[in-house]
Amino acid sequence: MDGQPIYDASEGEETTSLLPHQQRRARRLRPAVGAAVACVAAFGAVAVVTNARTTELRRSNDPEIGNVGRRSAAKTPTIVISLLDDQGYADVPWLAQDAATQSAMPFADALRKDAGGVDVKNYHTWRDCTPSRAMLLTGRHHAQLGMHVPLLAGATAALPTDEQTIGELLEKARPGAYHRAIVGKWDLGAASPKYVPTARGFDAFTGFYNAMIDYFDWTIESVAMTDIAGTILDAQRNDGPSPKAAGQYTTRFLRDAALGEVAAAKTAGKALFLYAAWNAIHYDVAIPDAHALGQPVYMKAVGLGLPQERALALAALRIVDAANEWIYSRLDRDNTIWIQTSDNGGEPHKGASNYPLRGGKGSGWQGGTQVPCFMWLGANLRGSLKSYEGLVHVTDWVPTLIGGALGAPEALPDDLYGQDLWESLRGNSEKKREDILLLATAGTGDDAGEAMVSLRTDRYKVLIGQAPCAVGTPSSEYAGCDCSADRTTVWVSDLLEDPSESTNLNCGDALPADVRADLADRLAKNWDMHVQPAQRPCYDETRAATFIEAECSYDDVQYYCPWLAADVADAPRYEADVPKSTHFNWLARAPDVCIKDADSAQFDVTCENAFVLDELTLTTDHMEDCSALRGS
């Protein structure tokens, strides 16, 4: 059991080579004002330098950086996926609406603008955390995986062990070539040792198993089916607790762990695969000593009169941006693939912004599923493209990296939902994705009251099962919207003309007949191919209460750890009696509710009511099916 990250920044970490020489001397002369302030100063140091240097990404000759920037003949590329948590569509400088946000992530902005940057403008994920992360790491649709809902601490459910992660696929594609590491949020189940990252194809893991933790003390902030609240630490290193994490700001600790994994890969003589799953800006956002922050972006946000939640979120993004720059500075830049995006849309009432998109995290509107994304390619890998307008889905990264970048399509499973877009993203191919089944929640398991289906093409989107009200941006004013409206409404938007989804083209004759027929056909084909055949894993809530009996402590502090046996049987799968696609043949169906010209960008209402779309729910109770399969 190793409670420490491999890399441990020294007390004088502000002497990093990211700082010009004179600035490093000046910082060392400044007295510390306490641990929290010192931590902020370290991040502030990076921020100052970034503002001065990121308009042009230059290779450094500083010997402290080692091999950074030197041309490598390695054929196996370094791969980094930097995943922000709950970062909204407008939470990046290039899509921002205010000066504070425009200055929040200068390194990311410079990397995107650099010669190797590719702005992925039409990127889509899922509306919530666990399913989107499962899709990212497997290349399979959440409907195929049977994962429709977020997992909370204490849940026994997990990513099924018969699904292969990108870690396992990398080993199949290039045996022994990669050091495969995760730092940050796992969120795919940890009830048994067989579910944790080091058992799912990854060599190293530093972070937390569950959906949300405190930014400083690492205590769990959400627990399912137990009475535990805020008393258990979820700080992990490989297969055991990481006591050193407690009290350390999560972004800083995870940054140091990531730097350690860069060093570990070099020591092993292997290429690096790093999945950096930051907890920022998941609520409740916290930053080191907000009263002594010293970050220009925070002060700028306050000066603009932005809400405190917004100022904190932007400051937290600035710290992650600096952490990403530290990681980037240690890489072989000629042979690196860097992907940066968010797991789902932002939460406006927690400081994020999805403007001008409608809705936010948890909703089926674009604000819940369309997020910022860019890819950066080193000199040995890049193509001619700077901006990609085609559709890209979260499931596309696995086949794009394994099949495209590594040239090993034979290592991929046959039934992935994701598509290989490697050559398209580099400007070498006209191939494009024709449509995306954004949501296919069939009303199973815990999600029985939230059935929802959505599909989009490059222009149009159809959404079934979403109440008209939704969390939205940027206003905090309540709109006059009936949250009890019938969720069987079929809402169709022209996203090229109406990115805010304010007008339902399914009302009257607004939608051309050929467009209606094409959307219905695409929805039916996607449903029959990817949803109907799927077997759902049973979510066995009955065992969750045993979590409280697990003994996992270090120095009399209790940590979250697996409590089921390593050889526990996987949750059985059952045949879901999901209705056939004929239920979506709405060619001649009059919409139940038509809301036209809604001021959707101003919606800031969360519907608490649960509405069941009868056509999408199971015909028999899913828990009875699971009990029969378990023999209980």
N, C-alpha and C positions, 0 to 999 in steps of 0.2 A: 504493500500500500504506500503510495507516494503522495504526500500531501502538498507538494510544492510543484510549481511549474518548472519546466526545464530551464527556461530563461528567467532570471531574476534581475530586474533593473537595479542598478546601484543607487545609492542615495544621491549621487551626483549625476543622475540620468540626463539632466539638462545639458550635459557636455556632449550629447549626441552629435554626430557629424551632419545632421540636418541643419544645424545652426552654423552661420558664418563664424569664423574664428574670434573676431572681436566681440561678437554678441555672446559667445560662450563665456569669455572672460568676464564680461559685465554681469552675466547672470550669477556666476559663482561668487561675486562680491556682494550680492544682495542677501540680507539676513532672512532666514525662514521665519514665518509667523505662525507656525503650527503645522501639524501633519496635513490637514486638509488643504491649507493654503499652499503648502509646498507641492502637493499633488496637482493643484490647479496651475501653479506656476510652471510645472513641467509641461502640462498640456498647452499652456499659454505660449511657452517658448516655441513649440512646434507651430502654433497658429501664426505667430509673428513672422516666422521664416516662410511659412507657406504663402502668406500674402505677398511676400517679396519674390518668390521663386516659381510659383506654379503656373505662371503664364507661359513658361517654357520648361519642359521636362528635360533636364540635361543629365548626362551621365557624370557621376562624380569621380574625381581622382583621389579623393580622400582615402588614405589607407585604412581608416577605421571601418569603412564600408566593406572592405575585402574585395570579393569578386563581382560586386554589383556593377552592372553596366558593361562588363567585359564579354565580348562575343563568345558564345559557346557553340561547340559542335554537337551538343547533345541532340538526339533525335526525339527524345521524350519530353514534351513540354511541361513546364510548371503550370498548374491550374489552380487558380484562386477564385472561389465564389464568396463574395462578401454580401451577406444577406442582412439588410436592415429589418427591424421589427416594427410594423405598423407605420412605416413611412408612407405618407400620402403622395398623390400625383403631383401636387404643387409644392412639395417639400424639398425641392432641389433648385439650385440657382437658375438653371436654364428653363424652368417652367414656373418660376416664382412670380408673385404679384407685388412683392415689397422688397425694399432695399436690404432689410435684415436677412431675409431668406436667401437673397442673391449672394450674400457674403458668408452663408453658413457652411458651405462645403466647397471651398476653393480648390482643394486637391482633386476631388471628384470631377469638378468642372474642367480643370486643366487636363486631366487624364482623358476625359471624353473629347476634348477639343484637339488633343495631340494627334499626330499623324496616324497613330495606331488605334484611335478611338472610333467606335461605331455606335451611333445613337440609335438604340432599338426603340422606335417611336410607338410601336403598336403592340406592346407587351401585356400579356394577361396572365393572371394567376387565379387563385380561388379567393373566396370572400373572408376566409378565416385561416388561422395559423396551422393547425395540425394537418388538415388535408393538403394544403399547399406545400408544406415541407415534405410530406409523403410523396407527392407527385414530383417535386424537384429531385429527390434522391432516387426515384425508381423509374421515371419516365412513363409511368402508368397513370391513367385517369383515376380520380378519387372514386368514381363509380366502379371501376375494375377492382380497386383495392377494398371497396366496402367501407371506406373511411369518409364519413360525411360530417363529423362533428369534432370540435376541439377536445383534446383529452385533458382532464384536470388531475391534479395530484391525488393519488389513491385509486385511480382507475386501473383495472386489470387489463384493459384492452391495449393493443399494441399493433404496430405495423406487422402484418403476418410474416412469419419467418420463412415462408416459401416464396416471398418476394425478394428479389435481388436488388441490393442498393448499388449506387455508383461505386462505392468502395469495392464491393465484390466484383463488379464488372471491370473496373480498372485492372484488377489482378488477372482476370481472364484475358483481357486485351493485351496486357504487357506484364507477364508474370515476373514478380520480384522487382519491377522497375520503379514502383512508387512507394514513398512514405505517405500514408494516407491519414490525415489528422482532421479532427473537428475541435473547434473551440467555440463555446457558447451554448446556445439553446438546442436541445435534442427534440423534445416534445413529440416523440413517437412511441412512448410507452417504456416503462422501466420496472414493471412489477416482478419480472424474473430476470436473472442474469443473462438469459438467452436473448433478451430484448434490447440490451444496452449497446451503445455504439461499438465497443470493442468486440462484441459478438456478431456485429452486422457488417464486417468488412473494413473496419478502421483500426489502424495501429495504435492510435492515441486519441484521448478525449480529455479535454479540460473544460468544464462548464457546469451546466445544470440540466437535470432531466426534464423538468416540468415547464409549464407555460409561462410562469411569471414569478419573479423573486424580487426582494427588496434590493435596490441598487447598491446598498452598502453592507448590510448584515447578511445578505443572501438567504433570508428566511422565505419560506414558501408563502405566497399571497393568495393562493386558491387551492382548496382541497375538496375533493369529491367524496361524499358519503362517509366522512369522518368528522369528528369534532375538533380536530387539530387546526389551529389557526395561528400563524405567525411565530411558532415556537421551534420548528424544525428547519435546519439549514439544508439547502440543496446546493452544495458545492462539491463537485466531483473531480477526481483525477484518475483516469483510466477505470479501474475496478473498485475504487474505494473513495472515502471522503478526502477532501482537500482542506484541511484546517486553516491553512495560511490565507485562504480566500476571505474568511470572515473579517469584516471591517474594511476591506479594500474595495475601492470603487470598481464596479464590474468591468467597465470598458477598459480601464487601465490594466486590470488583472488579466483579462482576456487578450489584450494586446501583447503583454509580456509572454503569455503562453504561446501565442501565435509566433512570436519571434523565436521562442524556443523550438518550435516545430520546424521553422526554417533552418535553424542550426542543426537539428537532429537529422533532417534530410541530407544536408551537406556532409555531415559526419558519416552517414551510412552510404554516401555515394549514390543516392537515389534522387529521382525527380520528386517534387513536392506536389501533393494534392492537399489543399487547405480549404476547408469549409468553415468560414468565419461567420457564425450566426449570432450577431450582436443582439443584446436585449433592448437597446435603445431603438426607437423611442416608445416602447411599450409602456403603458401607464403602470404605476404612477411615476412619472419622470422625476428623477432627482439628479443633481449635479453636485460636485464637491464645493461646499461652502458658497452658496449662492450669493451671500453678501460680500464676499471678497473674490468674486469670479474673475474679474479682470478681462473677460472675453469681449472683444469689440462687438461681436454679433449679439450678445446678450444686452449690452448697453444700447445698441442700435435699436433692438426690438422694443426695449422699454421706452426709449426716446420717441419711437413712432406711436406709442400708446397701445401696443399690442397686448393682449391678455397675458397674465403671468404664466399660464400654462403654455402659451405659444413661445414666450421668451425662453422658458426652460427647455422646451423641446428643441428649439433651434440651437441653444447652447450645447445640449447633449449630442446633436448631430455634428456640431463643430468638433467635439471631442472624438467622436467616431471617425470623422474625416481625418483628423490628425493621426489616429491609430492606424488607419489604412495606409497613410503615407509612410509611417514607420515600417510597416510590413513590406510595402512596395520597394522601399529603399534597400531591402536586403535580398531582393530577387535578381535572378539572371533575366534582365529585362528583354534581351533579344529573343528569348525562348519562353515567354510567359503568355498565358491566356488569363485575363482578369475579367470576371463578370460581376457586376454590381447591380442589385435590385432590392425589392422589398417583398415580404411574404404575402401581403395583402394591402388593401387600402387603409388609409389613416382614419383615426378617430378624432373628428373635429372638436368634440367637447373635451378632449384630452390634449389639445395643442397641435394636432395635425391639420393639414389642409389638402383637399382634393379638388379645389377649384380649377376649372369650372364644371367638373363632373358632378353628377347627381349621386347622392348617397355616400356611404363610407363603409368601413369595416363591418362585416356581418350582413350587408345588403347585397341584392342581386344587381343593383345599378352599377354603372361604370366606375363610380367612386369606390366601390368595394373590390373590384377585380382588375382594373387597369392601373398599373403602377409604373414609375420611372424605371428605366433599365438602360445600361450601356455595357458594351464589351470593349476591352482594350487588348490589342494583339501586339506582341513584340515584333521586332524588325524581321525575324526569320519566318513569321507566320502571317503577317498582315496582307490584306488585299488592297483594292483601290477604293472600296466603299467607305464613306463617312457617315451615312445615315441610311437606315433600313426602314422602309415604310410598310413592309408586309406584316401579316399577322405572325406573332410568335407567342407560344404558350409555354407555361412553366415546365411542362413535360418534355419540351423539345431539347432541353440542355443535355440530357443523358445520351440520346442518339446523336446529337450534334457533336458532343465531345468524344464519345467512344467510337461511333461509326465514322464521323467526319474527321475531327482533328487527329485522332489516333489511327484512323484507317482500319478499324477492326469491327465492321458490322457483324461479323460472324459471332462476336462475343455477346451480342444483344439478344434478349428474348424476342420471340416472334410476334407477340401481341402487344407491343408498346403502343400507347396512344401518341406519344411524341414522334416528331419527324426530324430527320437529319437536315438541318439548314446551314451547315458549315460553309458550303460554297456560296450559298445565297447571301449570307451575312458578310462575306468577303467580296461580294460583287462579281463572282465568277460563274454564277448560274442564275437562270430566270425562274428556277423552281420556287414555288411559294405555297404556303398553307392556304387552303381554300376557305376553311371555316374552323371554328372552335366551339366545342360543346362546353360552355363556360360552367354551367351548373347542371347537375343531374341528381338532385337529392330526392330519392324516391320515397321519402317518408318512412324510413326504416329506423329501428332502434331509438336512440335518444332524440332523433330528429323527426319523429313521426308527425309533429305539429308544424313542421317547417318545410313541407314539400315545395320544391322550386326547380324549374327547368329553364335554361337559357342557352341560346346559340347566337353567334354572330358571324357575319361574313366581313369582307373588307369594308362594306358600307352599312349593311343593315344588321339590326339585332332584334331578336324576339325574346321576350321574357314572360314566363308564365309562373304565377304563384307568389309574386311580390306585392305586398300591400303598397298603395301609392305613397304613403309616408315613409320616410327613411331618414337616417342621419345624413346630413349634407353640409355643404360649405358655401359661402363663408359665414353666413349670418347665424346669429344665435337666437333670432326671433322665430317664434312659432308661426307657421303658415296655417291658413285655414284649411286643414286637410282632414278628411275623415279616416281615422286609422282603422275603423271597422269595415272598410270597404271590402268587397268580395275579392279574395285573392285568386280567384279563377280567371281574373282579367288577363287577356292576351295583349301585351304591350309591345308595339313594334316601333322602333326608332330608326331614323336615318342619321347615323352618327357623323357623316360627313357634313351634313347641313345643320344638325342639331346634336352636338356632342353632350349637351346637358340633359338629353332625353326628356325634354319638356313637353313634346307633342306626341301623342299616340296616333300613329298612322293607321292603326287598325280600326279607327273610328270612321264610319261612313265609307266613302270611296277614295280616301286619301292614299291607300296603298295599291299600286298597280297590280293587276291580277297575276302577271307573270312573276313579279317579285314575291307575292304571297305564295304562289305555287312552289317556287324555288326554295323558299325558307321552310315551308312545310315538308318538302321532300328531304332537305338536308337534315332537319330535325328528326324525322322518322328514321333515316338511315343511321345517323349517329346513335340514336336511342337503341335501335335493334342490334347494332354492331357492338356497342360498348357498355350498354346498361342492362338490357334484357338478359344476356347470357350470364351475367355476373352472379356468383354465389357470395352472399354476405357473411362475414365472420360474426359470430355471436359476441355481443358486448356483455360479458358476464359481470353484472354489477354485484352479484351476491357475494363475491369474494373480497370486494373492496374493503369491507370493514376490518379485515384481518391486518390491514396495513398498520393499524395502531399497535399491534402486537409485535411488530418487527423491532429487533434490537440492533441498532447500528449507531454506536457512539464513539467519540474520540475526545479524551480529556473531559469526560462527563457532559459533553454536548451531543445532543441527538441529531443525526443527519438522516436525510432521506436515502433509502437504499432499497434494492429489490427485496421483497418479502416472500415471494413464491419460490418454489424449488426450481433449480436450473433445468430439471428434466420435466417440468410441468407440461402437460399436453397443451398444444395450441387450442385456442377457442375453435370449436367446430364451425363449419360453414353450413349454411342452410340455403335451400333454393328459395329465392325471393319471388313471390308471385307478383311480379311487376307487370302492370298492364302493357299490352303491345302498343306500338306507336300509333295505332288507329285513334287513340285518345288525343293525339296531337293534330289530327286532321281537322284543322279549324278553317278550312277553305270557305265553307259555307256557314260557319258558326258566327252568329252575332255576338259581339263582345258583351259581357255582362255589365261592365262598367267602362265608360269612356270618359277620360279626363283629358281635356285638350288645353294646350297653352298654359300648363301649370308653371308656376314660378319655382321650378324644381331646384334651381341653384340656391334658393334661400331656405329650403327645407332643413330644419334642424330638430326633427322630431323622431323619437324612437318608439315604434309601436310595441307595446308590451304584450298585446294579445297574440295568442297562437291561433292560426287558421289552418285547418287541414284541407288539402286539396284531395277530395275523395278519390279521384281517378288515379292518384299516384301512391296511395297508401297500400300496404299489404292487405290481402284479403283475410289472412289469419294472423293472430297475435304472434309477433316475432319471438317473444320470450317463451311461449308455449313450444314453438318449434325448437328453440335452443335447449329447453329442458328435456325434450324428447331425445335430442341428439346426445345429450350428456347422460342419458339414462336415469335422469332424476324425476 
